[in-house]
Each structure stands twice: as C-alpha cells, then as structure tokens.
Amino acid sequence: MSRIALIRGGRVANVIEAELAFAQTLPGYDHVMEAGGAGPGWLLVDGVLVHPAQVGSEDLAEVKRRLRERATALRWEHETGGITVGGVRVLTGIDDQNRIATALIGAPATLDFKAESGWVTLTLSDLQGIADAITTHVQACFSAERAHHEEIGRISSMEAAKAYDVDAGWPTS
C-alpha cells in the first residue's frame, strides 16, 4: 500500500492508501501516481507534484529534487506494473516476485499459476522464463531511474529542468 494521488485537471483531487495498480483502474482521473508528501490541491507540473505556494517561487535545487523524486516514483510504477511473457500477463510487485521465486524451489513438473491474465498451467521451464523476464524488467527499471537521476544531476538551468521529460526512457511492459 502506498499514498496515491488521484489527479483531475492538473490538481490532486484526493489522496488514498492503495496499490498503484488498483488506483489506476479508478474512473474519472486524468492521472494517478505516487503522492509522496503531496495532498489535495497540489498541482501536477511537468510530471511533478508541486505545492500551490511553490509555483513560480522555486529554485533549481528544489525542482531537481522533485524530478528525482518523480523518477523514483515512475520506476516503482513501471517495476510493479506487470509484464507480458509469452502471452501471459504477470504482475511484478515484490510479493509477486517472491511467490515466483518460492514456486521455483522444489516445484513439480507442471504447476497451476494465476497470472494477471488468468489461470495457466506452466512447466518449471516456463516459470523460470517468467522469473528471468521479471528480473530483466526490474533491472531495466532501476537502470532507467539511475539514468534519469544522473541526467537530472547535470541540469544547470531552470529552463532545462522545466523542459526535462522524466516520463521518457522507461521500459515497456
């Protein structure tokens, strides 16, 4: 469970405690993201949640801090958002990763597996392939976050910070 900001019209309409994947299914919101310390009324500015009092009065260090915070939140969204492997949609959250790792220990020749896309019967080889794909996906998410943090660290002007696209460069699911 995380603090999730539900955004409508560029403003946080509500903050709830929920799993991000669940919150993304709620109707009526333009954007759903990790809230961090944001609350109702905060603004979504260039992909970053900003307190209304800070709009127009922020310094470069603060903007860069929020960009790094947004990159970390996006990494979590992508990391735990799930992937499709061989036509099977699987979740990739920590609990999902742990269940798959546990299933690999002493698994029978075939096993029933409840993927996000529904029930499937997998061989041990199939399950190992899913585990490998999840590991690759998670590592790609961390690599993308690191690249964003490093690029944000090199930003030297407010104009460059405001133009920086923190939503680009993430692995697809």
Backbone as CSV, one residue per row, in Angstrom:
resi,resn,N_x,N_y,N_z,CA_x,CA_y,CA_z,C_x,C_y,C_z
1,MET,0.836,-1.174,0.000,0.000,0.000,0.000,0.885,1.243,0.000
2,SER,0.436,2.204,-0.773,1.164,3.460,-0.894,0.180,4.610,-0.851
3,ARG,0.711,5.809,-0.619,-0.109,7.015,-0.746,-0.188,7.327,-2.233
4,ILE,-1.396,7.334,-2.760,-1.616,7.531,-4.188,-2.400,8.820,-4.403
5,ALA,-1.883,9.674,-5.304,-2.566,10.915,-5.666,-3.466,10.651,-6.863
6,LEU,-4.722,11.046,-6.735,-5.699,10.947,-7.814,-5.863,12.355,-8.376
7,ILE,-5.501,12.545,-9.641,-5.371,13.885,-10.213,-6.425,14.094,-11.293
8,ARG,-7.074,15.246,-11.203,-8.074,15.641,-12.191,-7.815,17.101,-12.538
9,GLY,-7.678,17.385,-13.822,-7.466,18.761,-14.254,-6.165,19.358,-13.753
10,GLY,-5.129,18.526,-13.604,-3.821,19.030,-13.175,-3.700,19.302,-11.688
11,ARG,-4.720,18.933,-10.912,-4.707,19.185,-9.467,-5.056,17.890,-8.730
12,VAL,-4.403,17.651,-7.603,-4.696,16.464,-6.797,-6.101,16.625,-6.215
13,ALA,-6.991,15.727,-6.623,-8.366,15.753,-6.136,-8.493,14.985,-4.825
14,ASN,-7.661,13.939,-4.672,-7.749,13.097,-3.482,-6.459,12.309,-3.339
15,VAL,-6.144,11.905,-2.122,-5.010,11.020,-1.844,-5.566,9.832,-1.079
16,ILE,-5.240,8.618,-1.551,-5.742,7.407,-0.915,-4.578,6.470,-0.603
17,GLU,-4.817,5.543,0.296,-3.879,4.455,0.571,-4.338,3.272,-0.266
18,ALA,-3.530,2.865,-1.245,-3.923,1.771,-2.129,-2.711,1.289,-2.902
19,GLU,-2.882,0.174,-3.589,-1.882,-0.285,-4.544,-2.038,0.568,-5.798
20,LEU,-0.923,0.957,-6.409,-0.964,1.801,-7.593,-1.789,1.154,-8.705
21,ALA,-1.603,-0.151,-8.928,-2.325,-0.838,-9.996,-3.839,-0.737,-9.789
22,PHE,-4.283,-0.839,-8.549,-5.711,-0.699,-8.271,-6.162,0.730,-8.528
23,ALA,-5.414,1.697,-8.027,-5.802,3.103,-8.167,-5.900,3.506,-9.634
24,GLN,-5.071,2.917,-10.483,-5.098,3.249,-11.903,-6.375,2.779,-12.584
25,THR,-7.130,1.911,-11.943,-8.387,1.441,-12.520,-9.570,2.321,-12.126
26,LEU,-9.365,3.263,-11.218,-10.463,4.116,-10.765,-10.848,5.106,-11.860
27,PRO,-12.123,5.221,-12.142,-12.554,6.118,-13.218,-12.556,7.587,-12.783
28,GLY,-12.460,8.478,-13.758,-12.647,9.900,-13.502,-11.397,10.700,-13.196
29,TYR,-10.221,10.092,-13.332,-8.991,10.815,-13.034,-8.108,10.875,-14.272
30,ASP,-7.448,12.027,-14.473,-6.557,12.215,-15.621,-5.230,11.510,-15.415
31,HIS,-4.809,11.423,-14.155,-3.503,10.859,-13.849,-3.556,10.282,-12.440
32,VAL,-2.825,9.193,-12.227,-2.713,8.556,-10.911,-1.243,8.284,-10.685
33,MET,-0.715,8.674,-9.512,0.712,8.495,-9.253,0.975,8.439,-7.753
34,GLU,2.188,8.007,-7.397,2.610,8.019,-6.001,2.529,9.454,-5.496
35,ALA,1.965,9.653,-4.309,1.738,11.001,-3.797,2.949,11.581,-3.083
36,GLY,3.819,10.722,-2.533,4.892,11.280,-1.702,4.254,12.064,-0.579
37,GLY,4.687,13.310,-0.371,4.111,14.158,0.671,2.981,15.040,0.179
38,ALA,2.561,14.880,-1.084,1.525,15.739,-1.658,0.166,15.454,-1.047
39,GLY,-0.690,16.467,-1.123,-2.048,16.326,-0.634,-3.033,16.959,-1.593
40,PRO,-4.313,16.902,-1.262,-5.327,17.516,-2.118,-4.994,18.985,-2.388
41,GLY,-5.198,19.393,-3.630,-4.920,20.773,-4.018,-3.553,20.972,-4.635
42,TRP,-2.637,20.019,-4.447,-1.316,20.155,-5.050,-1.469,20.107,-6.562
43,LEU,-0.508,20.672,-7.268,-0.558,20.764,-8.721,0.410,19.791,-9.357
44,LEU,0.023,19.261,-10.516,0.918,18.423,-11.311,1.557,19.337,-12.352
45,VAL,2.855,19.593,-12.182,3.587,20.489,-13.064,4.736,19.706,-13.685
46,ASP,4.695,19.541,-15.001,5.739,18.809,-15.721,6.018,17.446,-15.099
47,GLY,4.957,16.744,-14.727,5.089,15.401,-14.194,5.482,15.331,-12.736
48,VAL,5.533,16.478,-12.059,5.957,16.533,-10.665,4.854,17.193,-9.838
49,LEU,4.557,16.651,-8.668,3.563,17.254,-7.787,4.188,18.416,-7.025
50,VAL,3.521,19.575,-7.082,4.061,20.810,-6.510,3.000,21.446,-5.615
51,HIS,3.423,21.899,-4.441,2.512,22.632,-3.563,2.166,23.947,-4.247
52,PRO,0.891,24.352,-4.219,0.499,25.570,-4.932,1.322,26.798,-4.548
53,ALA,1.765,26.880,-3.308,2.545,28.044,-2.871,3.923,28.092,-3.525
54,GLN,4.395,26.949,-4.037,5.733,26.901,-4.632,5.757,27.249,-6.104
55,VAL,4.604,27.266,-6.743,4.569,27.541,-8.174,5.061,28.963,-8.407
56,GLY,6.088,29.075,-9.209,6.651,30.379,-9.546,7.698,30.875,-8.567
57,SER,7.889,30.198,-7.426,8.866,30.696,-6.454,9.862,29.613,-6.062
58,GLU,10.173,28.713,-6.991,11.034,27.595,-6.666,12.455,27.820,-7.180
59,ASP,13.397,27.158,-6.565,14.773,27.254,-7.030,15.159,25.965,-7.754
60,LEU,16.274,26.016,-8.460,16.707,24.897,-9.288,16.921,23.627,-8.466
61,ALA,17.525,23.747,-7.311,17.787,22.568,-6.477,16.481,21.862,-6.100
62,GLU,15.454,22.637,-5.790,14.164,22.046,-5.425,13.511,21.369,-6.620
63,VAL,13.575,21.982,-7.781,12.995,21.384,-8.980,13.716,20.077,-9.304
64,LYS,15.037,20.070,-9.194,15.808,18.856,-9.459,15.476,17.768,-8.436
65,ARG,15.273,18.155,-7.184,14.909,17.181,-6.155,13.569,16.538,-6.504
66,ARG,12.614,17.366,-6.915,11.298,16.828,-7.275,11.372,15.967,-8.533
67,LEU,12.199,16.320,-9.485,12.376,15.482,-10.680,12.938,14.115,-10.295
68,ARG,13.927,14.099,-9.399,14.487,12.819,-8.941,13.423,12.008,-8.199
69,GLU,12.627,12.688,-7.386,11.550,12.020,-6.653,10.534,11.427,-7.628
70,ARG,10.210,12.173,-8.673,9.265,11.686,-9.689,9.858,10.499,-10.444
71,ALA,11.157,10.554,-10.764,11.811,9.434,-11.451,11.737,8.174,-10.592
72,THR,11.938,8.319,-9.296,11.855,7.171,-8.393,10.431,6.623,-8.354
73,ALA,9.441,7.500,-8.301,8.047,7.049,-8.298,7.701,6.344,-9.609
74,LEU,8.203,6.863,-10.725,7.950,6.224,-12.016,8.627,4.860,-12.096
75,ARG,9.828,4.757,-11.530,10.495,3.446,-11.517,9.615,2.441,-10.786
76,TRP,9.073,2.836,-9.656,8.219,1.931,-8.886,6.981,1.548,-9.694
77,GLU,6.351,2.534,-10.354,5.168,2.249,-11.174,5.492,1.232,-12.263
78,HIS,6.592,1.457,-12.974,6.964,0.552,-14.060,7.417,-0.804,-13.524
79,GLU,8.194,-0.776,-12.447,8.707,-2.026,-11.869,7.567,-2.942,-11.445
80,THR,6.558,-2.391,-10.821,5.499,-3.210,-10.241,4.246,-3.297,-11.117
81,GLY,4.289,-2.681,-12.297,3.123,-2.622,-13.163,2.820,-3.880,-13.947
82,GLY,3.728,-4.841,-13.960,3.496,-6.092,-14.662,4.115,-6.117,-16.051
83,ILE,4.261,-7.329,-16.576,4.800,-7.546,-17.923,4.041,-8.700,-18.562
84,THR,4.171,-8.816,-19.871,3.598,-9.946,-20.592,4.739,-10.816,-21.090
85,VAL,4.684,-12.093,-20.731,5.715,-13.054,-21.115,5.031,-14.210,-21.836
86,GLY,5.346,-14.376,-23.099,4.754,-15.480,-23.857,3.239,-15.464,-23.859
87,GLY,2.655,-14.265,-23.902,1.209,-14.138,-23.910,0.560,-14.206,-22.539
88,VAL,1.362,-14.392,-21.497,0.848,-14.460,-20.127,1.184,-13.143,-19.433
89,ARG,0.169,-12.451,-18.942,0.357,-11.186,-18.235,0.597,-11.500,-16.765
90,VAL,1.783,-11.130,-16.256,2.131,-11.402,-14.863,2.435,-10.089,-14.148
91,LEU,2.096,-10.061,-12.877,2.411,-8.898,-12.054,3.864,-8.975,-11.613
92,THR,4.438,-7.833,-11.294,5.869,-7.796,-10.983,6.178,-7.097,-9.664
93,GLY,5.189,-6.960,-8.800,5.426,-6.375,-7.488,6.300,-7.288,-6.643
94,ILE,6.738,-6.798,-5.524,7.622,-7.557,-4.630,6.980,-8.890,-4.225
95,ASP,5.711,-8.854,-3.827,5.030,-10.094,-3.430,4.972,-11.078,-4.592
96,ASP,4.725,-10.572,-5.795,4.653,-11.440,-6.976,6.014,-12.074,-7.256
97,GLN,7.068,-11.259,-7.156,8.424,-11.778,-7.371,8.747,-12.862,-6.339
98,ASN,8.379,-12.623,-5.087,8.650,-13.599,-4.025,7.886,-14.897,-4.246
99,ARG,6.631,-14.814,-4.683,5.842,-16.024,-4.936,6.455,-16.862,-6.051
100,ILE,6.918,-16.201,-7.102,7.530,-16.931,-8.215,8.839,-17.574,-7.771
101,ALA,9.652,-16.834,-7.023,10.917,-17.393,-6.532,10.655,-18.601,-5.639
102,THR,9.650,-18.519,-4.785,9.307,-19.635,-3.906,8.811,-20.835,-4.714
103,ALA,8.016,-20.565,-5.751,7.489,-21.655,-6.579,8.610,-22.393,-7.302
104,LEU,9.698,-21.706,-7.607,10.817,-22.342,-8.307,11.563,-23.341,-7.427
105,ILE,11.429,-23.179,-6.120,12.115,-24.080,-5.194,11.271,-25.337,-5.027
106,GLY,11.724,-26.422,-5.589,11.025,-27.696,-5.437,9.700,-27.776,-6.162
107,ALA,9.543,-27.010,-7.241,8.279,-27.028,-7.992,8.101,-28.363,-8.702
108,PRO,6.853,-28.806,-8.852,6.594,-30.023,-9.626,6.847,-29.769,-11.115
109,ALA,6.729,-30.799,-11.931,6.983,-30.672,-13.373,6.049,-29.650,-14.018
110,THR,4.802,-29.606,-13.573,3.870,-28.570,-14.030,3.162,-28.017,-12.807
111,LEU,2.727,-26.794,-12.910,2.014,-26.197,-11.799,0.969,-25.223,-12.311
112,ASP,-0.093,-25.066,-11.525,-1.122,-24.091,-11.841,-0.622,-22.734,-11.380
113,PHE,-0.821,-21.730,-12.231,-0.306,-20.395,-11.951,-1.405,-19.393,-12.280
114,LYS,-1.681,-18.516,-11.332,-2.694,-17.487,-11.558,-1.986,-16.201,-11.954
115,ALA,-1.954,-15.963,-13.247,-1.359,-14.749,-13.784,-2.396,-13.642,-13.748
116,GLU,-1.976,-12.419,-13.994,-2.931,-11.313,-14.047,-3.959,-11.570,-15.157
117,SER,-3.517,-12.253,-16.206,-4.410,-12.533,-17.338,-5.284,-13.767,-17.120
118,GLY,-5.110,-14.484,-16.009,-5.936,-15.654,-15.710,-5.099,-16.887,-15.433
119,TRP,-5.766,-18.013,-15.245,-5.117,-19.271,-14.899,-4.384,-19.866,-16.103
120,VAL,-3.172,-20.355,-15.837,-2.394,-21.081,-16.840,-1.698,-22.242,-16.147
121,THR,-1.345,-23.253,-16.925,-0.513,-24.342,-16.424,0.870,-24.134,-17.006
122,LEU,1.849,-24.095,-16.136,3.228,-23.818,-16.552,4.133,-24.992,-16.229
123,THR,5.150,-25.150,-17.042,6.222,-26.083,-16.711,7.238,-25.319,-15.869
124,LEU,8.130,-26.049,-15.268,9.187,-25.415,-14.495,10.020,-24.503,-15.399
125,SER,10.237,-24.922,-16.640,10.968,-24.108,-17.608,10.211,-22.817,-17.921
126,ASP,8.887,-22.905,-18.079,8.062,-21.712,-18.314,8.206,-20.733,-17.142
127,LEU,8.115,-21.271,-15.938,8.191,-20.430,-14.742,9.570,-19.775,-14.636
128,GLN,10.615,-20.522,-14.972,11.964,-19.951,-14.947,12.075,-18.816,-15.974
129,GLY,11.457,-18.999,-17.141,11.455,-17.945,-18.159,10.758,-16.692,-17.672
130,ILE,9.648,-16.867,-16.955,8.932,-15.722,-16.390,9.796,-15.033,-15.344
131,ALA,10.433,-15.818,-14.484,11.309,-15.246,-13.449,12.449,-14.466,-14.096
132,ASP,13.046,-15.018,-15.149,14.132,-14.322,-15.848,13.639,-13.018,-16.473
133,ALA,12.450,-13.052,-17.069,11.890,-11.850,-17.691,11.601,-10.777,-16.641
134,ILE,11.098,-11.187,-15.490,10.829,-10.229,-14.413,12.134,-9.612,-13.927
135,THR,13.157,-10.440,-13.734,14.459,-9.930,-13.292,15.008,-8.917,-14.288
136,THR,14.923,-9.223,-15.571,15.397,-8.310,-16.610,14.594,-7.015,-16.587
137,HIS,13.280,-7.123,-16.449,12.400,-5.952,-16.407,12.728,-5.059,-15.205
138,VAL,12.843,-5.654,-14.029,13.124,-4.884,-12.812,14.469,-4.175,-12.946
139,GLN,15.482,-4.887,-13.465,16.797,-4.259,-13.628,16.719,-3.099,-14.619
140,ALA,15.958,-3.254,-15.694,15.802,-2.175,-16.675,15.142,-0.953,-16.035
141,CYS,14.216,-1.182,-15.128,13.563,-0.065,-14.429,14.554,0.683,-13.543
142,PHE,15.387,-0.061,-12.807,16.390,0.589,-11.970,17.437,1.309,-12.821
143,SER,17.820,0.729,-13.950,18.785,1.382,-14.836,18.217,2.678,-15.397
144,ALA,16.935,2.673,-15.759,16.295,3.889,-16.261,16.237,4.956,-15.167
145,GLU,15.906,4.544,-13.940,15.870,5.508,-12.832,17.255,6.115,-12.620
146,ARG,18.277,5.279,-12.630,19.637,5.787,-12.442,20.001,6.779,-13.548
147,ALA,19.670,6.443,-14.798,19.973,7.343,-15.914,19.265,8.685,-15.718
148,HIS,18.019,8.652,-15.275,17.294,9.906,-15.011,17.977,10.695,-13.896
149,HIS,18.312,10.038,-12.802,18.958,10.735,-11.683,20.264,11.379,-12.134
150,GLU,21.048,10.658,-12.927,22.323,11.211,-13.393,22.109,12.390,-14.331
151,GLU,21.136,12.277,-15.229,20.849,13.370,-16.165,20.305,14.584,-15.415
152,ILE,19.440,14.356,-14.457,18.903,15.454,-13.642,20.043,16.143,-12.899
153,GLY,20.998,15.373,-12.418,22.146,15.953,-11.728,22.963,16.887,-12.608
154,ARG,22.939,16.662,-13.918,23.695,17.503,-14.851,22.930,18.755,-15.297
155,ILE,21.667,18.875,-14.952,20.883,20.044,-15.352,21.454,21.290,-14.676
156,SER,21.627,22.352,-15.476,22.264,23.555,-14.930,21.409,24.816,-15.039
157,SER,20.178,24.691,-15.560,19.326,25.880,-15.643,17.881,25.507,-15.348
158,MET,17.118,26.487,-14.904,15.708,26.275,-14.626,14.971,25.908,-15.906
159,GLU,15.353,26.513,-17.037,14.709,26.211,-18.308,14.907,24.739,-18.675
160,ALA,16.131,24.240,-18.499,16.419,22.834,-18.806,15.657,21.909,-17.851
161,ALA,15.551,22.310,-16.593,14.829,21.496,-15.612,13.356,21.410,-15.975
162,LYS,12.771,22.536,-16.364,11.348,22.537,-16.702,11.079,21.800,-18.013
163,ALA,12.076,21.724,-18.886,11.918,21.036,-20.167,12.232,19.548,-20.058
164,TYR,12.823,19.122,-18.949,13.248,17.729,-18.813,12.041,16.797,-18.802
165,ASP,12.090,15.743,-19.615,10.995,14.784,-19.735,11.287,13.535,-18.916
166,VAL,10.830,13.540,-17.675,11.070,12.413,-16.765,10.216,11.202,-17.155
167,ASP,9.211,11.398,-18.003,8.350,10.290,-18.418,8.934,9.477,-19.566
168,ALA,10.015,9.928,-20.163,10.624,9.234,-21.306,11.666,8.219,-20.826
169,GLY,11.895,7.195,-21.657,13.008,6.286,-21.424,12.734,5.123,-20.493
170,TRP,11.497,4.842,-20.193,11.178,3.727,-19.286,10.921,2.469,-20.101
171,PRO,11.236,1.298,-19.543,10.971,0.048,-20.269,9.470,-0.166,-20.447
172,THR,9.119,-0.800,-21.528,7.718,-1.115,-21.757,7.399,-2.428,-21.069
173,SER,6.130,-2.633,-20.825,5.730,-3.854,-20.117,5.287,-4.889,-21.125
